[in-house]
Amino acid sequence: MKSSKKSSSGRRKGSSMDKRTGMGLGIDAGGTYTDTVLYDFTREEVIVFAKAPTTHDDYVIGIKNSLQSLLKLIPVGEIEKIGLVALSTTLATNAIVEGKGGKVGLILIGYDSHSLRKIKLWPKVVIKGRLNIEGEETEPLDSSQMEGAIKNLLKDGVEVFAISSEVGARNPEHELKVKDLISKTTDLPVVCASELTAELNCVKRANTCFFNARLIPLVASLLSSVKKVLSEKGINVPVMVVKGDGTLMGEEVARRNPVEMILSGPAASVIGGAYLSHIYNGYVVDMGGTTTDVAYIENGFVSFKNDGININGFRTAVKTVNVHTFGLGGDSYIRFDVRTKEIQIGPQRVIPISYLAHLHPDILEFFETKKQIRGEELLVQPADFFVFQKDFKGEDLHPQEGAIIQVLKEHGPMSRIELARRVNAVSVSLIRTERLEMFGNVLRAALTPTDVLHAIKAVSFWNKEAARNAVSLYAQRAGMQVEEFIEGVLKGFYRNLLFHLFEFWFTEDGRIQGERGFSDNLASHLFFHVKNIQLNTSVNKPIVFIGAPARKYAEGVENLIGAQVFVPVFHEVANAVGAITGSIREDVTILIRPTVGGGFVAYAPGGKRYFVTLDKAKEEMTKLAKKTAVQKAKLSGALHFNVNINVKDKEVKISADDIIYLETIITASVSSVPSSKA
């Protein structure tokens, strides 16, 4: 296993305009922990870093706690050198999954009944007004219907409007007219699908526009709060946000287009892993507390989902990194099934016992008195604890649920065994915590892979004594020696990890799926030799492991499948490094097609343009694509520009002398490093 000695640049060396100076602050508000790093652009290395638990009810609390820890480590005089802040966060993804955000009024223009059935979003209204596939108006907007729809949505208490025309990708005229009327009626934010995507699929357009609108209040609040926290610490500099494709956007763009923050966290991890390891072709495996993410880097570029991301059953047109995510991490819940004699790991996340004991050393008293488990205690996991988080909102609280909240609130974290006694439960296995856990009123602490690593002294973040005691009780319940139980946990973790890695590799090109894909049974035979069968594997691309537990598990993967494995320095904060070392990239694509009556039409930002000759269309639209891409990059704080123009003609050859012209696609790509405060 190899380890990078210095966190130097993972991108190819460019011109001098790409060189950054000064300091940058990277922030990653992940699923489990919030990381902050102080990065020196001149020396291309991390100076110091800090971690704090992520606070999902209010991300800013976790960010503030991590930042406070970081500032204590920063050398005197260095904080004034910070010229840029970059943030990656799981907020957008989690908000969509959990249904959080502002109340959106969705206005659909010209959608037919077939498309409407696929759009499961409310409240929504449909108004008349149609365009054909060329973007030509076949039915005008109904002004009175439009005005009535806006008034009704305002009465319904919407906080933001989302507008999508069925063929708005070809001509945004109808969307812009409705937006103009709304802006004259109210000061509420308004978003058009044509401002976000050129996607033709009208369902994806509507979903993307709706979720962008829903996220606007949440992201605006987050960014305002983050800037306030930074200002209190004397950091008044530009704030960038990581997009789902791993590039950066400026604060104002993020406030307007927050849907682009979907998969911001995983994108930052891929960029950070590649940057720290110098690996331009290979895989990045980010091992977090809750999940593990796998992505592929080729020739220094991340692979993308070309058809948009699907979240919680909603198809969108958001460009994101192609990441395979599965529920296995350092904080995965370890359980032993007494019926099947199996050790189960994840996907549920819990608080590691070692961390709980670090915060509340008094829980060690439980382990001092509970050397043996017997009777009905054998029916439950022996080291489950519960922690009060917040009061229950609502009236349908069961008496026992109320008692659980009250006991934990008054007495602090408590074992399942003691909690059952305190609330007079009939059995230790019959306490009602499931709903309280689901709504976040109560958190569970239990044995995790992180605790097992503490028990074998592979890591020493928190309380090793609590971890060893918990492992001992689990081994006793399983009828195993402690070493045997630990080996079983590690073997199970590797099996799960390698199963998902090979599943990603087997289905990477999308051709091997379902029953023809990888199987758990094959994984067991392949990685752990069984009687009469010995299979060998090798992976022909390097694997970069990042995340807090990366080093220990990378060693196991290297030994089991013969892969070339890298664990870079600062692997535990690679996401935050990926955020601050990211760059700006904006692409603008314009389509030119021949018209039926002769001449050419260009589908460009702002509407259609007509030309007599193809050469003139190409000349004008190349200029417009470049101008628009540069403007978008400037809005995100681009300092200097690298511009690439690609003009591609599509033709069909009928015979040697007969070629039919179909269309021209012009793409302007602008890349830049973000500007910072000197």
N, C-alpha and C positions, 0 to 999 in steps of 0.2 A: 504494500500500500504506500502510495506516495503522498507527500504533503508539500504544498507550495510554501516557500520560505518568506515570500513577500507578496503583499496583495497588490501587485502592479496590474496595469491595465489589461483587461481581457479582450479589448477590441483592437483591431489592427491599427497600427500607427498611421495617422493621417497627416494633413498639412498642419502648419503652425497655428492656423486659425482654430484647430480643434483643441489646442492646449489650454488647460484651465489652470488658474492659480488661486491661492488663498485656501480657505477652509469651507467645507460643506457639512451640513447636519442632515443625516438620513434618519427617517422615522418609519418603522413598520409596525402598524397596529394589527397583529396577527390574530389567529383564532384563539391562542392560549396566552402568548406573551407579546408585550409591546417592546420593541428594541429601538435603541437610539445609538447612532455612531457619529463620532467626530472624524471627518475624513479630510486628509491633506491632499489637495489636488496636485500641488507641486511635486511632492514626494511620492504621490500615488500610493498612499497607505492609510490604514486606520490608525488613529492616534489613541482613542479610548472608546469603550462602548459600555452600555448598561442595559439592564432588562427590568421589566416590572410586569405583573399579571395584567392581561387585557381586561378592561371593564366594559362588557358589552352593553350594559344599560346606558353608559355614557363613556364613549371611547376617550374623551378628553382627560378623564381622571387617570387612566392608565398611561396616556402620553405624558401627562404632567409628572406622574410619579417616576417614570423612566427618565425623563429629562432632568428632574431634580437629582437623581442618582448620577447621571452623566456629568452634570455641571460640577459636582463635588470632585470629579476626577480630572477635569480639564485644567491644564496648567495656567497659571496666572498670565493674563494678557492674550490668551488664545481665543477667548470667546468673541473678542472684538474683531477677529479675523474671519468670522463666519459670514459669508456673503450669499449663501443660498441654502434653502431648506427644501427637501423633497420627501413626500409622504406617500406611502402605500398602505392600503387598508382593506379589510374584508367587509367594511360597512355596506357598500353597494350590493354585493352578492348576498349577504345575510339579510338585508332589508327586503330584497325581492322574495327570498325564500320565506321570510317570516311575515310578509304582507305589510311591512311598515312603510311610512312615508306620508306625503301630503295627499289629500283627497283630490283625485284627478277627474276633470270633465273631459271625456273623450268624444271628439267630433269626427265622424267618418263621412267622407264625401264620395257619393257615387258607388258605394259598396253594394254588391249584389247579395242575395240571400245565401248563396253557397259560401261566400267568404265570411259573412256575418256569423254563421254557425260555428266557425272556427275561432272566433274572437271571444274569449271567455273573460271579458273585462267589463266592469261597471263602475259608475254610471256612464253610459254612452248614448249618443244620439246619431241618427243618420240623416243627412240632408241631401237633397237632389243636386245634381251637377255631375256630368260625366265627360270623360275624355276617352278617345280611342287610344290604341297602343302606340300610335305615333305622337300622342300628346295633343291632338287637335280636339277642340271642344265640340261635343255632339249634343250636349244638353247644358244650358247655362245654370249658374247657381240660382237657387230660389231665395231671394232676399228676405221675404217675410218669414220663411221657414228658418232661415239662418238666424234672424233676430230673435225669434221665439225660442230656438234651441239654446242660445246664449243666456237669455233671461231665465229659462227653466233650470239650467245648470247652476247659475248663480244662486237661485232660490234653494237649490239642493245643498248649498254650502261648499262648493268646490273651492280649492285653494290654488289650483293651477290648471291651465287648459292644454290639451294635446290635440293636434289636428293632423289627420292623415287622409289624403286623397288616394283613391284606388290606383290611379296611374300617375301619381305625383312625381314619380321618379323621371318621367318623361317631360312633365310640365308642371311646375309648382304654382302656377297662376291661381288656381282655386284655393289652395292652402293659404297663400299670401293674402288673398282678399278677405278670407274669414279671419285671419290673424289681425289684419288692419281694423276690421270692425270690432273685434274683441278689445284691442288696444284703445279704441276710442270710447269703449263702454266701461272698462275697468282697468285698474293698475295691476291686476294679478298677472303672474308670469304666463307666457304663451309659447308653446314649442310646436314647430312644424316638422313632420317626418322628413321632408326634403332638406332640412337643415342638418339632419343627422346621418342620412344614408341615401345611396343611389340604388338601393335594393328594389327590384321589381316586385318581389313577392309582397302582396299587399297585407297579408297577415303578419309577417315579420315586421313590416313597416309600422303597422299599428301597435304591435307589442313593444317595439323599440321606443316609439314616441311616448307611449303611455308610461313605461317604466322610467324613462328619462324625466318626464314631468313629475312623477311621484317622488323621485329622488332629490329634486331640486331643493325643497325645504330642508331635508336632512343634511345634505352636503353643504348647503349654505351655512347652516348652524354649526356643523363640524369645523369648517374652515375658519369661520369667525372666532370660534372658541380656541382653536389651535393658534391663530394669530394673536389672540389676547394673551394666552399662556406664554408664547414666545416673547411678546412685547414686555411682559412683566419681568422677563429674564434679560431684557436689554437686547433682544434679537429682533431687529426690525429690517427684515430682508425679504426678497421675493420668495414665495412658496410655490413649489411645483408639485404636481400630483401624478402618480404613475397610472398609465392607462392599461387596459387589459392586454394590449399587444406589447407591453414592456417599455414603450416610449413615454416621454413626459409631456404634460400639458400645463399651461399656466393656470393660476388660480381663477381668473375670470372665465376661462374656457371651461374649467372644471365645474364652476357654478352653473354654467349654461348647459353643458353636456355631461352631466354626472354619470349617465348610463355607460360611458366609456371607461368607468372605473371598475366595471364588472371583471373579476379575476385579477384585480390590481395586485393583490398579495402574491399569488403564484407567479405572475409575470415578473415581479421584482425578484423573486427567488431564482428564477432561471437566469435572468440578467446578472444577478450577483454571483451565482455559482460559476458561470462562465467567466466573468470578470476576474474573480479571485483565483481561479484555477488555470487560466490561459488555455482552456480547452475549447477549440473551435469546432470540433466534430465529435459528438458524443452525447451522453445522457446526463441530465441533472436530476438527482433525487433529493428532494427536500423533505426531511423527516421532522415534522412538527410535533406539537403535543397532542393534537386532535387527529390530524390526517397526515398522509404522505402524498406528495405530488411528484409526478414523473413527466419530464419533457425532453424533447430532442433538439440539439443544436447542430446545424449543418452549415459549414463554411462561415461560421461566426454569426449566423442568423437563426432565430427561433422559428420553428415551424408553427403555422397558424391554422386555426379553424376557418376554412374558406367559406363555409356555409353559415357562419354565425353560431353563437353559443345558445344552447338550450338550458334554461334554468327553471326548475320546478314545473316542467311541462310546457313552458312558454318558449316558443322559438323566436329568436331575435336576430337582428342583422349586425350585432356588435362584433367587431374584429377582436379576437383574443388569441393568446398563445394556446397551442394544442397541448393541454395538460390532462393527464390521467390522475384522478384523485381517488383515494380509497381511505376508509376509516381505520387506520392503524397508525399509532403514534406513541410517543413516550408516556402519555397520560391515558392510554387505553385501559379499560377496565378488565382485570384478570379475574376469571371465575373458574372454579373447579366443579364439574358436574359429577355428583356422586353416583348417578345411575350409569352414565356412559364411561366414567373414569377418564374424561377428557379435560384438558386444560383449554379454556376458551379465552381469546384475547380480542377485545373490541367488539363492535365499532364504537360503543358508548365511551364517552370521555368522563373521567372522574378526577378529583384532586388527589395527587399522590400522597400516600400516608407520610412519607418523609417530609414533604412540604408542609402538611398540616401540623406535624410535630415541630417543625421549625418555627411556625407561627404560634402554636399553642403547645408548649412543652408539657403541659399538665396531662395531655392524653397518654403520656408514657405510663401513667399510673394504671391504666387499663391493662397494658401488657405485663406490668409487674404482678398484677393480681390474677391475670388470666393465662396461666401456664398450660392449662389443660382445657379442652373443649369437650363437652359430653352432653348426652341427652338430645333435646330438641335443638341445641345450638349447632349440632351437626347438619341441620337442615338449611342453614344459611351460610353465606360467605363470612369467615370468621373475623375479618378486619374491616367491616363496613362501618363508617362513621357518617354522621349527618351534621351539616352546618347551616345555621340560619342565614338567609340572604336578604329577604324582604317580606313584608306583610302581604297577605292574600287580599286581592281586591275582588269583591263580589259577595254574594249572600249565600251561595250554595256550598258553604264549607261544612264538611262532615265534622262532627264533634271531635273525633280522634285527630283529624287533620289540624283542627284548631289547637288541640292539646300539644301536638308535636311542635307547632310553630312557637307556642308559648314557652314550652320547656327549653327548646334550643335557644330562644331569644334570651331567656333568663340565665341559663347555665352554660351556654357556649357549646362547642362541638361535643358530640356524644356518640358512643358506640351504639350499634343497633341493639345489642343485648341490653344495655342500660336504658336506652330510650324506650324499648318495649316495656320494661319494668315501670318506668316513670309514668307512662300513659295508660297503664293497666291493660295492655294488650293481652288477648287470650293466648297468643303464641308469639315467640320472637320472630316468626316468619310472617305474622299477620299484622304488620303496621303499614298504614296507608301513606307511603311516601311518593308513589309513582306520579300522581298528579301534581304534587307540590314540586317535584323535581322538573316535570315537564314545563311548568310555568315559571321556573326559576326562583321559587320561594325558598326552596331548600336545595343545597348542593350535597352530593355524595362524595366522600373521600374513601379510597380503598386501595388495594394493591395494584400497582401498575408496573410496566416494564422499567420505568425510571427507578422505582423502588428496588427492583431486582438488581439493577446496575449499582445502586447504592450498597446493597447487601453483599455484592461480590467485590466492592471497592473499585469498580470501574469508573465511577464518578463520585463526587463529594460535594454536591451543591447544598444539600440540606441534612436532615437528621438520619444518620446511618443506623442508629440503634433502633428507631421505630421501624425502619425498613426490614432489618434483620428479624425483629420480633414478629412482624406481620408475615414474613416468609415462613418462619417457623410454625406459626399457627396453620397456615395453608398446607404446609407439608404434612403436619399432623393429621389434618382432616382428610388429606388425600391418601394417607397411609404410606407415605414415602419418607425417605431420608431428605434432609434439607438440600443436599447437593443434587439428589435425583430430581427434586421438584424444580430447582433452578434450571437444571439442564432441560427439563421438559418445557419450561416457559421460553427459554432461549430458542429451542428447537421449533416451538410453535410460532414464535415471532418470525424466525427466518423463513419458515414454510409460508406464512401469510405474505411476507414481504416479497419473496421470490415468486410466489404464485402471481401476484399482481404485476410484478416487473415483466414476467414472461407473457402474461395476458396482454400487456401493453405492446410488447414486441411482436407477438403473434398477430395482433389486430391492427398494427401500426398503419398498414396500407389499406385497411378497411375490407380486405378480401377474405380474411379468415375469421369468422365470427360464429357465435352461438355454439352448437354442439361440436362444431369442427374446430373450435378454439382450444385454448389451454384448459386443463382440468385440474382440480385439487388433487385427485388421485394420482395423476401423472406427476404433479409437483412433488408429492411425497416420495415416489419411486425415483424421481430424477435427482433430487437433492440429498436424500437420506437413503443410503444403500440398504435394500432389504434382501431377504434370503433369495439366493439364486439369480438376482438381477443387479447389474451394475451398469449404469448409464453415465456418460461423461458429456459435459457441455463446455462451450467456450463462447464468449461474447467478443465480437471483433471491433467494438467501439469502447472507448474508455467511459467509465461511470464516475461522475462527480457527486459525492455525498456532502450535503450541507444540513444544518440544523443541530441543535444541542446534542442529541445522542448519536450523531453521525459516525464518530470515530469507531466506537465499539461495534456497531452493526456493519459498518463497511468492511471491517476485518473478517467478519463471518461470511459476508457475501463473496469476498475475494477468495476465500478458502473453498467455498462450496461450489462456485461455478467458474472459477479460473478467469475472472474478469480483471482488467486493468483498472484499479480503483484509485481515486484521488480524494483526499480530504484536505481542502485548502485551509490555511491559517485564517482565523475569524469566520470559520464555517458556521458558527452558532449565531452570527448576525448577518448572514449573507443577504437576507431580504433587504435590510436597511442599507447595506452597501449597494445592492442593485438599484435601490431608489435614488441614492445620491449620485451614482455614476451613470445614470441613464442619460439619454440624449433625446432631442426633439426630432420628430419625423412627421411630415405632412404630405399626403398624396392627394392629387386631384386628377380625376379621370373624366375625359370628355369623349363622347361617342359621335362619330359622323357617319351618316347614311345617305344613300341616294334617295331622292323623292320620286314619286310615281310620274309626276309631270315634267321631270327634268330638274337638274340642279341638286343641291345637297342641303341637308338639315343637320345642325349640330345640337345635341342635347347637352347644354352647358349649365354651370351654376347660374341661377337667376332666371333661367328660361331658355326657350329655343332660339336658334339663330339660323337664318337661311342664306345660302351662297349660290352663286351661279357656277363657279368652278371649284373643283376639289382642291387645287393648289391654294386658292385663296382661303378656303375653309381651313385647311391644315395650318396655313401661316397665321391666321387670326386666332384660331383656337389653341395653337401652341403657346402664343403669347398670353392668352387668357388663363390657360392652365398654369403656366409658370407664375403669373401675377397673383392668382388666387392662392396657390400653394405657399408663396412667399408671405402673403398677407396673413394666412392662417398660422404660419410659423412665427411671425412677429407677434401675433396675439398671445402666443405661448411663451414669449420672452426670448426668442431666438436672437443670437448676437451676430453671427456670421452665417453665411449660407453655402452649402454645397448643393447644387441643383443638377438633377438628372432628368432628361427628357427622353421618353420612349414613344416612338410613333410606329404603330403596327397596322399594316393593311391586311385585311382578310379577303382572300379571293378563292374562287373555285375554278380549277382548270378543267374545261370540258374536252378540249382537244389541244393539239400542239399550237393552233392558231386562235383558239377561242377561250378567253379567260373572262369570267364574270366577277366584277367587283362587288363585294358585299358591304364592307364597312371599314372604318378606320378608328382605332382606339389610341387616343393620346393620353399619356400619363406623365404628369410632372411630379417628381419626388424631391422634396427639400429636406435636408438634414442639417442639424446644427446643434451645438452645445448651448445650454441656456445661459442667458446673461445673469450676472450676479452683482451684488452691491460691493463695490470696491472697498 
